[in-house]
Amino acid sequence: MKKLLHDEILQERFTNEQALHAARNPVSLLLDNIRSLYNVGSLFRTADSALAESLIMTGYTPHPPREEIAKTALGAVDSVPWKYFKDPIEAVAYMKSLGKKVYALELTDKKRYYDSLTAADFPLCIVLGNELTGIADNVLAECDDSIEIPMYGVKHSLNVGVAGGIALFEAVRAWRQIKK
């Protein structure tokens, strides 16, 4: 085993232009009032690596162009289709108008784990909430369902960038398994 050199890695990857025109996985992320520019940048980078369909930012979630987002995203703001909506309810309605199911990644009284996705759950938009307060109640009320990542330790939540990455990659894994 040897670590791949940068040029070897680039041979296996899309260019930004190719990525924007590639057939994408039918999973989007909607960010509801995320505070941290760095979490947003991290989620751009994760969305790029999963070839997610889009990244939607709402409310006071920072959005490009911002140097802090670009720095953390490492160029992914140019390879991931994205939109900004001031009103998160409008963003949810937009995603539903595209035929997407909208699922909150949130701890709710309805226990459904993130690894239970089936063909009926796609195309999918996963809503991620504020780092401290989670998804706003009015946004949660507009979601079709909720999923959660089980917590086995003392803490009841993960960093939003980490949780978003786990849920996104599990959704992509499920989709790729379904379409085989």
MIVO-797937 format. One line per field, with one value per atom (N, C-alpha, C): residue number from 1; residue in one letter; atom name; y, x, z. Coordinates in pm, 1 decimal. Atoms other than C-alpha are relative to their C-alpha. Example, Ala and Ser with C-alpha at 12.3 -4.5 7.8 and 13.67 -1.06 7.14 Angstrom:
<nodes>
k [1, 1, 1, 2, 2, 2]
r [A, A, A, S, S, S]
a [N, CA, C, N, CA, C]
v [-119.0, -450.0, 120.0, -119.0, -106.0, 109.0]
u [89.0, 1230.0, 90.0, -82.0, 1367.0, -77.0]
w [0.0, 780.0, 0.0, -6.0, 714.0, 73.0]
</nodes>
This chain:
<nodes>
k [1, 1, 1, 2, 2, 2, 3, 3, 3, 4, 4, 4, 5, 5, 5, 6, 6, 6, 7, 7, 7, 8, 8, 8, 9, 9, 9, 10, 10, 10, 11, 11, 11, 12, 12, 12, 13, 13, 13, 14, 14, 14, 15, 15, 15, 16, 16, 16, 17, 17, 17, 18, 18, 18, 19, 19, 19, 20, 20, 20, 21, 21, 21, 22, 22, 22, 23, 23, 23, 24, 24, 24, 25, 25, 25, 26, 26, 26, 27, 27, 27, 28, 28, 28, 29, 29, 29, 30, 30, 30, 31, 31, 31, 32, 32, 32, 33, 33, 33, 34, 34, 34, 35, 35, 35, 36, 36, 36, 37, 37, 37, 38, 38, 38, 39, 39, 39, 40, 40, 40, 41, 41, 41, 42, 42, 42, 43, 43, 43, 44, 44, 44, 45, 45, 45, 46, 46, 46, 47, 47, 47, 48, 48, 48, 49, 49, 49, 50, 50, 50, 51, 51, 51, 52, 52, 52, 53, 53, 53, 54, 54, 54, 55, 55, 55, 56, 56, 56, 57, 57, 57, 58, 58, 58, 59, 59, 59, 60, 60, 60, 61, 61, 61, 62, 62, 62, 63, 63, 63, 64, 64, 64, 65, 65, 65, 66, 66, 66, 67, 67, 67, 68, 68, 68, 69, 69, 69, 70, 70, 70, 71, 71, 71, 72, 72, 72, 73, 73, 73, 74, 74, 74, 75, 75, 75, 76, 76, 76, 77, 77, 77, 78, 78, 78, 79, 79, 79, 80, 80, 80, 81, 81, 81, 82, 82, 82, 83, 83, 83, 84, 84, 84, 85, 85, 85, 86, 86, 86, 87, 87, 87, 88, 88, 88, 89, 89, 89, 90, 90, 90, 91, 91, 91, 92, 92, 92, 93, 93, 93, 94, 94, 94, 95, 95, 95, 96, 96, 96, 97, 97, 97, 98, 98, 98, 99, 99, 99, 100, 100, 100, 101, 101, 101, 102, 102, 102, 103, 103, 103, 104, 104, 104, 105, 105, 105, 106, 106, 106, 107, 107, 107, 108, 108, 108, 109, 109, 109, 110, 110, 110, 111, 111, 111, 112, 112, 112, 113, 113, 113, 114, 114, 114, 115, 115, 115, 116, 116, 116, 117, 117, 117, 118, 118, 118, 119, 119, 119, 120, 120, 120, 121, 121, 121, 122, 122, 122, 123, 123, 123, 124, 124, 124, 125, 125, 125, 126, 126, 126, 127, 127, 127, 128, 128, 128, 129, 129, 129, 130, 130, 130, 131, 131, 131, 132, 132, 132, 133, 133, 133, 134, 134, 134, 135, 135, 135, 136, 136, 136, 137, 137, 137, 138, 138, 138, 139, 139, 139, 140, 140, 140, 141, 141, 141, 142, 142, 142, 143, 143, 143, 144, 144, 144, 145, 145, 145, 146, 146, 146, 147, 147, 147, 148, 148, 148, 149, 149, 149, 150, 150, 150, 151, 151, 151, 152, 152, 152, 153, 153, 153, 154, 154, 154, 155, 155, 155, 156, 156, 156, 157, 157, 157, 158, 158, 158, 159, 159, 159, 160, 160, 160, 161, 161, 161, 162, 162, 162, 163, 163, 163, 164, 164, 164, 165, 165, 165, 166, 166, 166, 167, 167, 167, 168, 168, 168, 169, 169, 169, 170, 170, 170, 171, 171, 171, 172, 172, 172, 173, 173, 173, 174, 174, 174, 175, 175, 175, 176, 176, 176, 177, 177, 177, 178, 178, 178, 179, 179, 179, 180, 180, 180]
r [M, M, M, K, K, K, K, K, K, L, L, L, L, L, L, H, H, H, D, D, D, E, E, E, I, I, I, L, L, L, Q, Q, Q, E, E, E, R, R, R, F, F, F, T, T, T, N, N, N, E, E, E, Q, Q, Q, A, A, A, L, L, L, H, H, H, A, A, A, A, A, A, R, R, R, N, N, N, P, P, P, V, V, V, S, S, S, L, L, L, L, L, L, L, L, L, D, D, D, N, N, N, I, I, I, R, R, R, S, S, S, L, L, L, Y, Y, Y, N, N, N, V, V, V, G, G, G, S, S, S, L, L, L, F, F, F, R, R, R, T, T, T, A, A, A, D, D, D, S, S, S, A, A, A, L, L, L, A, A, A, E, E, E, S, S, S, L, L, L, I, I, I, M, M, M, T, T, T, G, G, G, Y, Y, Y, T, T, T, P, P, P, H, H, H, P, P, P, P, P, P, R, R, R, E, E, E, E, E, E, I, I, I, A, A, A, K, K, K, T, T, T, A, A, A, L, L, L, G, G, G, A, A, A, V, V, V, D, D, D, S, S, S, V, V, V, P, P, P, W, W, W, K, K, K, Y, Y, Y, F, F, F, K, K, K, D, D, D, P, P, P, I, I, I, E, E, E, A, A, A, V, V, V, A, A, A, Y, Y, Y, M, M, M, K, K, K, S, S, S, L, L, L, G, G, G, K, K, K, K, K, K, V, V, V, Y, Y, Y, A, A, A, L, L, L, E, E, E, L, L, L, T, T, T, D, D, D, K, K, K, K, K, K, R, R, R, Y, Y, Y, Y, Y, Y, D, D, D, S, S, S, L, L, L, T, T, T, A, A, A, A, A, A, D, D, D, F, F, F, P, P, P, L, L, L, C, C, C, I, I, I, V, V, V, L, L, L, G, G, G, N, N, N, E, E, E, L, L, L, T, T, T, G, G, G, I, I, I, A, A, A, D, D, D, N, N, N, V, V, V, L, L, L, A, A, A, E, E, E, C, C, C, D, D, D, D, D, D, S, S, S, I, I, I, E, E, E, I, I, I, P, P, P, M, M, M, Y, Y, Y, G, G, G, V, V, V, K, K, K, H, H, H, S, S, S, L, L, L, N, N, N, V, V, V, G, G, G, V, V, V, A, A, A, G, G, G, G, G, G, I, I, I, A, A, A, L, L, L, F, F, F, E, E, E, A, A, A, V, V, V, R, R, R, A, A, A, W, W, W, R, R, R, Q, Q, Q, I, I, I, K, K, K, K, K, K]
a [N, CA, C, N, CA, C, N, CA, C, N, CA, C, N, CA, C, N, CA, C, N, CA, C, N, CA, C, N, CA, C, N, CA, C, N, CA, C, N, CA, C, N, CA, C, N, CA, C, N, CA, C, N, CA, C, N, CA, C, N, CA, C, N, CA, C, N, CA, C, N, CA, C, N, CA, C, N, CA, C, N, CA, C, N, CA, C, N, CA, C, N, CA, C, N, CA, C, N, CA, C, N, CA, C, N, CA, C, N, CA, C, N, CA, C, N, CA, C, N, CA, C, N, CA, C, N, CA, C, N, CA, C, N, CA, C, N, CA, C, N, CA, C, N, CA, C, N, CA, C, N, CA, C, N, CA, C, N, CA, C, N, CA, C, N, CA, C, N, CA, C, N, CA, C, N, CA, C, N, CA, C, N, CA, C, N, CA, C, N, CA, C, N, CA, C, N, CA, C, N, CA, C, N, CA, C, N, CA, C, N, CA, C, N, CA, C, N, CA, C, N, CA, C, N, CA, C, N, CA, C, N, CA, C, N, CA, C, N, CA, C, N, CA, C, N, CA, C, N, CA, C, N, CA, C, N, CA, C, N, CA, C, N, CA, C, N, CA, C, N, CA, C, N, CA, C, N, CA, C, N, CA, C, N, CA, C, N, CA, C, N, CA, C, N, CA, C, N, CA, C, N, CA, C, N, CA, C, N, CA, C, N, CA, C, N, CA, C, N, CA, C, N, CA, C, N, CA, C, N, CA, C, N, CA, C, N, CA, C, N, CA, C, N, CA, C, N, CA, C, N, CA, C, N, CA, C, N, CA, C, N, CA, C, N, CA, C, N, CA, C, N, CA, C, N, CA, C, N, CA, C, N, CA, C, N, CA, C, N, CA, C, N, CA, C, N, CA, C, N, CA, C, N, CA, C, N, CA, C, N, CA, C, N, CA, C, N, CA, C, N, CA, C, N, CA, C, N, CA, C, N, CA, C, N, CA, C, N, CA, C, N, CA, C, N, CA, C, N, CA, C, N, CA, C, N, CA, C, N, CA, C, N, CA, C, N, CA, C, N, CA, C, N, CA, C, N, CA, C, N, CA, C, N, CA, C, N, CA, C, N, CA, C, N, CA, C, N, CA, C, N, CA, C, N, CA, C, N, CA, C, N, CA, C, N, CA, C, N, CA, C, N, CA, C, N, CA, C, N, CA, C, N, CA, C, N, CA, C, N, CA, C, N, CA, C, N, CA, C, N, CA, C, N, CA, C, N, CA, C, N, CA, C, N, CA, C, N, CA, C, N, CA, C, N, CA, C, N, CA, C, N, CA, C, N, CA, C, N, CA, C, N, CA, C, N, CA, C, N, CA, C, N, CA, C, N, CA, C, N, CA, C, N, CA, C, N, CA, C, N, CA, C, N, CA, C, N, CA, C]
v [-117.2, 0.0, 123.4, -129.7, 351.2, 110.2, -114.3, 685.5, 55.5, -55.9, 830.4, 140.3, -134.3, 1135.4, 90.9, -97.1, 1452.9, -18.1, 18.9, 1399.4, -127.8, 125.4, 1040.5, 17.5, -27.0, 1161.3, 81.4, -86.3, 1429.8, -77.8, 81.7, 1164.4, -70.5, 69.7, 1005.2, 95.8, -98.4, 1329.7, 81.3, -94.7, 1562.7, 133.1, -141.6, 1914.1, 69.2, -73.0, 2183.9, -1.1, -3.4, 2208.8, -135.7, 134.2, 1831.3, -28.7, 24.6, 1819.7, 70.2, -74.6, 2085.9, -61.6, 61.5, 1882.3, -151.0, 144.6, 1532.6, -39.4, 55.1, 1312.3, -8.3, -11.2, 1385.9, -97.0, 81.9, 1178.0, 82.6, -76.7, 1278.3, 34.0, -40.5, 1413.3, 143.8, -138.6, 1781.3, 24.4, -45.0, 1952.9, 139.0, -132.2, 2248.2, 43.7, -49.3, 2452.4, 108.7, -90.2, 2623.6, 76.9, -89.1, 2915.3, -55.3, 42.2, 2767.3, 126.6, -119.8, 3018.5, 5.5, 2.4, 2909.2, -2.4, -2.5, 3005.9, -127.0, 118.4, 2711.9, -127.0, 113.5, 2462.6, 2.6, -11.8, 2595.2, -42.4, 39.8, 2560.0, -149.6, 144.1, 2208.7, -76.2, 66.8, 2114.6, 14.5, -12.1, 2251.7, -108.3, 99.0, 2029.5, -141.7, 131.1, 1729.2, -23.0, 12.1, 1795.9, -28.0, 26.7, 1803.9, -144.8, 135.0, 1478.5, -107.0, 95.1, 1304.2, 18.9, -37.7, 1458.0, 21.2, -33.9, 1588.0, 89.2, -77.1, 1747.4, 150.5, -143.7, 2084.1, 26.0, -49.5, 2283.5, 126.7, -113.0, 2525.5, 63.6, -73.1, 2793.4, 92.1, -80.9, 2976.3, 84.3, -83.2, 3244.5, 73.3, -70.3, 3385.0, -88.5, 83.7, 3096.7, 81.1, -71.8, 3261.2, -76.2, 60.9, 3197.8, 71.4, -64.2, 3268.5, 130.1, 7.4, 3482.7, 43.4, -29.9, 3471.8, -70.1, 55.7, 3417.5, -121.1, 109.1, 3196.0, -128.7, 117.0, 2965.1, -57.7, 44.9, 2948.9, -70.3, 59.0, 2871.2, -143.2, 133.4, 2573.3, -91.0, 79.7, 2457.5, -46.8, 36.1, 2436.9, -10.3, -5.1, 2531.1, -62.5, 69.6, 2333.8, 95.8, -94.5, 2652.8, 12.3, -5.6, 2630.3, -132.3, 130.7, 2261.7, -56.4, 43.9, 2230.8, 103.1, -93.9, 2386.8, 44.4, -49.3, 2611.4, 116.1, -113.0, 2861.8, 52.1, -60.7, 3100.6, 50.1, -51.0, 3171.6, 65.3, -62.3, 3420.7, -79.2, 68.5, 3234.4, -152.3, 145.9, 2866.8, -73.1, 62.9, 2784.2, 4.8, -12.3, 2911.9, -102.2, 97.4, 2691.8, -141.7, 132.4, 2383.5, -17.5, 6.9, 2460.2, -17.0, 12.7, 2499.6, -144.0, 137.2, 2159.9, -97.4, 86.2, 1997.5, 17.7, -23.7, 2162.0, -75.1, 79.7, 1972.4, -149.8, 139.5, 1647.6, -68.7, 58.4, 1598.2, -21.8, 18.3, 1449.5, 86.5, -86.6, 1686.7, -61.2, 67.2, 1515.5, 82.1, -67.5, 1685.2, -98.5, 77.5, 1552.7, 59.1, -60.3, 1610.2, -108.8, 87.6, 1439.0, 38.8, -26.6, 1412.3, -118.0, 109.4, 1197.4, -114.5, 104.7, 994.5, -57.8, 60.5, 762.2, -72.5, 67.7, 677.5, 25.9, -18.0, 614.7, 29.8, -47.0, 762.2, -113.5, 111.4, 416.4, -84.3, 73.0, 314.6, 46.6, -56.2, 496.0, -108.6, 93.7, 309.6, 79.5, -64.4, 384.1, 106.7, -94.0, 562.4, 134.4, -123.0, 826.4, 94.5, -79.5, 960.0, 52.3, -88.5, 1217.9, 65.4, -38.0, 1358.2, 131.8, -119.4, 1687.4, -15.6, 13.8, 1666.0, 138.8, -130.0, 1969.9, -11.7, -8.1, 2057.4, 130.0, -117.3, 2299.8, 69.6, -84.3, 2559.4, -81.7, 72.9, 2444.0, -11.6, 3.0, 2526.3, -42.5, 20.6, 2510.6, -99.7, 95.8, 2266.0, 66.8, -48.5, 2304.4, 76.7, -81.4, 2579.8, -77.0, 72.5, 2448.7, 19.5, -24.0, 2615.1, -72.2, 74.4, 2451.2, -149.7, 141.1, 2113.4, -39.1, 27.3, 2136.8, -20.1, 12.5, 2159.5, -123.2, 117.9, 1849.8, -120.4, 121.0, 1521.7, -109.2, 104.4, 1310.3, 50.0, -31.3, 1313.7, -127.3, 109.4, 1095.8, 45.1, -36.0, 1080.6, -98.0, 82.3, 947.5, -43.6, 42.0, 732.1, 47.9, -45.8, 866.1, -104.9, 107.8, 597.0, 45.9, -49.8, 813.8, 96.3, -98.5, 1099.7, 114.5, -114.6, 1375.4, -39.4, 27.7, 1405.2, 53.0, -50.5, 1563.4, 2.4, -14.0, 1596.7, 140.2, -123.8, 1901.8, -10.8, 3.3, 1995.5, -42.6, 42.5, 1948.3, -149.9, 144.3, 1600.0, -74.8, 65.8, 1502.7, 5.9, -13.8, 1638.1, -95.1, 92.0, 1435.5, -144.4, 137.9, 1114.6, -27.6, 21.1, 1154.3, 4.9, -11.7, 1263.7, -125.4, 118.0, 975.3, -126.7, 115.3, 723.5, 5.5, -13.4, 860.3, -37.0, 33.2, 836.1, -150.2, 144.9, 482.4, -74.8, 65.0, 383.7, 14.9, -24.8, 543.2, -87.9, 77.7, 372.8, -148.7, 140.0, 39.4, -28.4, 14.2, 89.3, -6.3, -7.7, 177.2, -109.4, 111.1, -130.7, -94.4]
u [84.3, 0.0, 88.8, -67.9, 114.9, -104.1, 89.6, -50.8, 5.4, 3.7, -165.3, 59.5, -52.3, 15.2, -112.9, 103.0, -183.2, -44.0, 35.0, -168.1, -79.9, 74.4, -292.2, -143.4, 134.0, -586.4, -80.8, 70.4, -675.9, -50.4, 43.2, -700.2, -132.1, 122.3, -987.7, -116.1, 99.6, -1180.8, -52.5, 56.7, -1409.1, 72.5, -31.6, -1311.4, -125.5, 119.4, -1546.2, -107.9, 94.9, -1709.5, -68.3, 57.5, -1758.6, -95.7, 83.9, -1900.6, -134.1, 125.0, -2159.6, -94.9, 83.6, -2284.9, -14.7, 7.4, -2253.1, -137.6, 120.9, -2547.0, 26.0, -24.5, -2575.4, -88.8, 82.0, -2704.3, -121.1, 122.8, -3068.3, -22.2, 6.0, -2994.6, 51.6, -39.3, -2980.6, 5.6, -2.3, -2899.5, -59.1, 55.9, -3098.7, 47.6, -58.2, -2923.2, -89.3, 93.9, -3164.9, 70.6, -60.4, -3001.6, 127.3, -131.6, -2653.1, 80.4, -74.8, -2431.0, 139.6, -143.3, -2080.3, 32.4, -50.4, -1918.5, 79.7, -84.2, -1684.4, -83.4, 90.6, -1969.7, -59.0, 53.4, -2117.5, 105.8, -107.5, -1781.5, 24.1, -17.6, -1742.3, -111.9, 112.9, -2089.1, 6.1, -24.1, -2004.9, 97.8, -101.6, -1699.1, -57.0, 63.2, -1900.1, -99.8, 96.8, -2175.4, 71.4, -78.9, -1910.7, 47.0, -56.9, -1752.4, -107.2, 110.7, -2093.7, -73.2, 68.2, -2193.4, -149.0, 137.4, -2504.8, -61.3, 69.6, -2766.3, 10.8, -8.9, -2758.4, 17.2, -10.6, -2695.8, -84.3, 91.3, -2968.7, 26.2, -21.9, -2897.8, -118.2, 116.3, -3174.2, 25.2, -5.6, -3231.2, 132.2, -127.4, -2913.3, 121.5, -113.5, -2700.8, 87.2, -87.1, -2397.0, 10.3, -7.2, -2363.0, 105.2, -101.1, -2108.0, -52.5, -145.1, -1928.2, 44.1, -61.0, -1753.9, 134.7, -135.1, -1382.1, 10.2, -8.7, -1431.0, -63.9, 64.1, -1669.2, 91.9, -87.6, -1439.2, 124.0, -121.5, -1138.4, -26.1, 32.4, -1306.6, -50.0, 57.8, -1486.8, 105.3, -108.1, -1158.6, -47.6, 44.0, -1326.5, -136.1, 126.6, -1650.1, -116.0, 107.9, -1860.4, -14.7, 4.5, -1775.5, -42.6, 33.9, -1864.7, -131.9, 128.8, -2187.5, -106.7, 109.9, -2511.0, -59.2, 53.0, -2643.9, -95.1, 94.1, -2920.0, -11.5, 28.8, -2999.6, -143.6, 134.7, -3350.6, -0.4, 11.8, -3410.4, -99.3, 107.2, -3728.6, 15.6, -17.4, -3670.6, -126.6, 125.3, -4038.8, -10.7, -2.7, -4004.9, 98.0, -99.1, -3695.0, -55.6, 61.3, -3882.9, -103.6, 101.9, -4169.8, 66.3, -74.4, -3918.4, 48.3, -50.2, -3762.6, -115.3, 116.3, -4107.4, -51.7, 44.9, -4197.2, 86.6, -89.5, -3899.9, -25.3, 34.0, -4056.0, 80.1, -83.0, -3822.3, -81.0, 46.0, -3918.1, 91.9, -80.2, -3800.2, -0.8, -15.2, -3667.6, 90.0, -80.1, -3542.8, 100.9, -97.8, -3221.7, -6.9, 33.7, -3344.2, -46.8, 54.4, -3427.5, -145.8, 143.2, -3806.3, -64.9, 71.8, -4072.6, -28.7, 16.5, -4078.6, 137.9, -132.1, -3777.5, 10.9, -33.6, -3655.3, 148.2, -143.7, -3287.0, 40.4, -53.2, -3085.2, 34.4, -37.7, -2994.6, -120.6, 121.9, -3357.1, -58.9, 52.7, -3396.4, -25.0, 38.5, -3571.5, -22.8, 22.8, -3647.1, -109.2, 112.0, -3968.3, 43.0, -47.0, -3760.1, 73.0, -75.6, -3594.0, -89.6, -111.4, -3535.5, -22.5, 2.8, -3451.1, 71.3, -66.1, -3370.0, 7.6, -21.1, -3219.6, 20.8, -8.5, -3273.6, 90.8, -91.4, -2994.2, -26.5, 36.6, -3063.5, 115.9, -93.2, -2889.2, 81.8, -92.9, -2590.1, -47.0, 45.7, -2758.5, -145.4, 144.6, -3133.4, -61.9, 53.1, -3171.4, -88.2, 89.1, -3438.3, -115.3, 109.4, -3692.1, -131.5, 127.1, -4037.4, -85.2, 82.5, -4208.9, 56.1, -61.1, -3960.8, -25.0, 25.2, -3994.2, -143.5, 141.0, -4372.2, -23.2, 13.0, -4321.6, 69.4, -74.1, -4098.5, -92.2, 78.3, -4236.4, 27.6, -40.5, -4049.1, 125.9, -127.2, -3749.6, 81.7, -93.5, -3445.2, 97.8, -98.1, -3187.6, 115.3, -118.9, -2842.5, -1.7, 4.8, -2844.7, 122.7, -107.5, -2636.0, 18.6, -26.0, -2473.9, 72.7, -74.9, -2274.1, -81.9, 62.1, -2350.3, -61.1, 46.5, -2387.0, -119.2, 121.0, -2714.8, 3.8, -7.5, -2587.7, 144.7, -129.4, -2299.8, 10.2, -18.7, -2150.8, -82.0, 88.7, -2384.8, 74.2, -76.9, -2107.7, 25.1, -22.2, -2033.4, -131.1, 130.1, -2401.2, -48.2, 40.0, -2473.3, 77.0, -81.2, -2186.1, -42.2, 43.6, -2298.3, -131.3, 132.0, -2659.4, 7.3, -11.6, -2563.0, 61.6, -65.0, -2325.8, -82.2, 88.1, -2571.1, -111.7, 104.7, -2842.0, 55.2, -62.1, -2606.6, 27.0, -23.6, -2507.0, -130.4, 129.7, -2873.9, -47.1, 42.6, -2952.3, 77.8, -83.7, -2660.0, -30.2, 38.2, -2763.4, -134.5, 134.7, -3124.6, 7.2, -1.5, -3034.5, 81.3, -77.9, -2811.4, -88.1]
w [0.0, 0.0, 0.0, -3.2, -77.4, -13.7, 8.9, -37.5, -142.7, 134.4, -371.0, -1.2, 19.9, -498.7, -47.8, 36.3, -567.0, -145.6, 141.3, -945.5, -22.8, 11.7, -905.9, 49.9, -53.6, -696.3, -100.3, 95.6, -951.8, -120.8, 114.0, -1226.1, 28.9, -39.6, -1030.5, 29.8, -41.9, -966.3, -117.4, 95.6, -1159.7, 8.6, -7.5, -1251.3, 52.3, -45.0, -1114.8, -107.2, 111.1, -1457.3, -17.1, 12.0, -1481.1, 116.4, -117.7, -1127.6, -12.3, 12.3, -1204.0, -101.9, 103.1, -1501.7, 17.7, -25.4, -1351.0, 51.7, -61.3, -1260.5, 150.0, -143.3, -889.8, 77.6, -89.6, -602.1, 43.5, -24.5, -527.7, 148.8, -140.5, -180.0, 9.2, -24.4, -80.6, 149.6, -139.4, 247.4, 6.5, -25.4, 379.8, 138.4, -124.8, 649.2, 58.3, -65.6, 889.4, 111.9, -100.4, 1076.5, 65.3, -47.5, 1106.0, 29.2, -39.1, 1287.3, -58.6, 28.4, 1196.6, -149.4, 136.9, 868.7, -30.1, 19.5, 918.9, -14.1, 19.3, 958.2, -141.1, 136.0, 633.0, -101.5, 91.0, 457.5, 2.6, -14.4, 593.9, -70.7, 65.1, 469.0, -151.9, 144.4, 122.0, -45.2, 36.1, 115.7, 6.7, -13.5, 236.8, -113.1, 109.6, -20.0, -132.1, 120.2, -292.4, -1.8, -3.2, -179.6, -17.5, 15.9, -173.6, -132.9, 123.9, -509.0, 27.3, -37.6, -334.8, -106.5, 102.8, -554.4, 21.7, -26.8, -380.2, 148.9, -137.2, -65.7, 5.8, -14.4, 45.5, 135.7, -124.5, 306.7, 24.1, -32.9, 491.9, 124.9, -120.4, 753.7, 10.2, -17.8, 900.8, -26.5, 40.8, 773.8, -95.3, 93.7, 614.0, -131.6, 132.3, 242.5, -83.2, 85.1, -31.9, -58.6, -15.2, -107.6, 140.1, -129.7, 231.0, 4.8, -2.9, 276.7, 93.0, -97.1, 583.6, -54.1, 61.0, 394.3, -106.8, 108.8, 93.0, 53.0, -57.1, 311.7, 47.3, -51.4, 480.0, -110.9, 108.4, 163.2, -100.3, 92.5, -30.8, -145.6, 139.3, -360.2, -26.6, 22.6, -310.8, -28.0, 34.0, -338.7, -151.7, 146.3, -711.1, -63.0, 56.4, -751.2, 52.6, -55.8, -549.8, -35.1, 23.8, -676.4, 134.8, -126.5, -398.9, -23.3, 0.2, -324.3, 142.4, -129.9, -43.4, -0.8, -23.5, 86.9, 137.4, -131.8, 366.0, 85.8, -71.6, 463.1, -12.5, 8.6, 552.8, -44.9, 42.5, 496.3, -152.6, 146.0, 139.5, -59.4, 47.3, 98.8, 5.1, -10.7, 222.4, -110.8, 105.6, -16.8, -137.2, 125.4, -300.3, -18.8, 9.8, -225.9, -27.2, 24.4, -211.8, -142.6, 138.0, -546.1, -100.7, 84.8, -690.9, 17.0, -20.9, -569.7, 108.9, -105.7, -275.2, 126.9, -136.6, 58.3, 85.8, -87.7, 331.9, 139.8, -129.2, 645.1, 91.2, -101.3, 958.5, 57.4, -76.5, 1110.0, 140.3, -129.2, 1462.2, 96.0, -103.5, 1789.6, 19.8, -13.3, 1789.4, 73.3, -65.8, 1952.8, -97.1, 100.3, 1632.5, -30.4, 15.8, 1642.9, -133.3, 125.6, 1294.8, -24.3, 13.9, 1252.3, -143.6, 127.7, 968.6, -96.2, 86.1, 836.2, -42.8, 36.8, 768.6, -133.4, 124.0, 433.8, -104.4, 106.0, 151.0, -128.6, 129.5, -214.4, 8.2, -12.1, -110.6, 60.5, -64.0, 73.3, -96.3, 96.4, -243.5, -109.6, -33.1, -377.1, 136.7, -140.6, -35.4, 24.6, -52.1, 131.2, 151.4, -144.0, 481.1, 59.4, -66.3, 704.3, 122.4, -113.8, 948.8, 73.3, -77.9, 1232.6, 68.3, -74.8, 1443.1, 99.3, -85.9, 1645.7, 144.9, -139.3, 1978.0, 16.2, -18.6, 1923.4, -96.6, 96.4, 1635.3, -103.8, 104.9, 1370.1, 64.8, -53.0, 1434.2, -8.7, -6.6, 1532.2, -125.2, 119.1, 1234.8, -122.1, 110.2, 995.6, 19.8, -30.7, 1169.0, -37.3, 30.9, 1124.1, -150.1, 145.1, 745.2, -56.1, 45.9, 726.2, -13.7, 24.4, 593.4, 102.3, -93.7, 846.5, 70.6, -64.2, 1077.2, 12.0, -22.3, 1109.6, 106.6, -101.7, 1383.8, -1.0, -19.3, 1452.0, 146.4, -140.8, 1766.7, 76.6, -88.0, 2054.2, 109.2, -95.0, 2267.1, 125.6, -114.7, 2505.3, 83.1, -87.5, 2743.5, -80.5, 79.3, 2483.7, -86.1, 75.8, 2295.2, -142.6, 136.5, 1977.0, -48.4, 65.8, 1730.8, -58.4, 75.3, 1563.7, -128.4, 115.6, 1277.1, -126.6, 116.9, 1019.4, 1.2, -13.7, 1151.2, -23.0, 14.5, 1180.0, -144.8, 139.9, 831.8, -89.5, 79.1, 689.3, 17.2, -26.1, 856.1, -71.9, 60.5, 740.7, -152.3, 145.3, 388.8, -59.7, 56.6, 329.2, 19.0, -16.2, 472.5, -103.3, 101.7, 240.8, -137.8, 129.3, -58.1, -7.4, -1.6, 45.3, -26.3, 18.2, 69.5, -145.4, 139.2, -268.7, -97.9, 92.5, -443.2, 11.7, -20.6, -291.9, -66.1, 57.1, -405.0, -152.9, 145.6, -763.0, -67.7, 60.1, -811.2, -75.5]
</nodes>
